[in-house]
């Protein structure tokens, strides 16, 4: 079965418009005070793996539990209040499925955050598979989330396309043997060398996706 696998943050919703700012203003000052961390260093990672990354590369000032608590506070604000759904996404989802193309959501966000997004935007039950990095041994850039999604959809990697906005996510798709479109709808933080093409905005994404299955 052919499949399209969407990343959530920065693709389905524009949450990556807000994460870097809030991380810089409210997360990093407490977790790694006085140290200059570029939010792009951790873009696409699971929030628990971000702590491991910071602990390995910087001097952390809080334990893992406090880090998770801070992330949860930011997530409730971003997903519950700030983020918006991609223009035309509901129609894109319906049109893909009408053509016999399975649609999966493959994200580093934990299930609780995913549920907020699905409920808020009326997407509960709309995806053929939903896979969180917390459902697999390792998150992006490892391929585990994508391999799990392929398994749940009964799809082979050579008939699947991933849509990612970060180099971390694209590397995960590549490692699973899946073609990847880079999406620059919210920012341009993806390395064009690791994707098949970079598309800007919902309409160009729609066109590029359907061209993949012609």
Secondary structure, DSSP 8 states (H G I E B T S, - for coil): --EEEE-TBTTTB-THHHHHHHIIIIIHHHHSTT----GGGTTTS-HHHHHHHHHHHS---S-HHHHHHHHHHHHHHIIIII--B-TTHHHHHHHHHHTT-EEEEEESS-HHHHHHHHHHTT-TTTSSEEEEGGGSSS-TTSSHHHHHHHHHHT--GGGEEEEESSHHHHHHHHHTT-EEEEE-SS---S-GGGSSEEE-SHHHHHHHHHHHT-
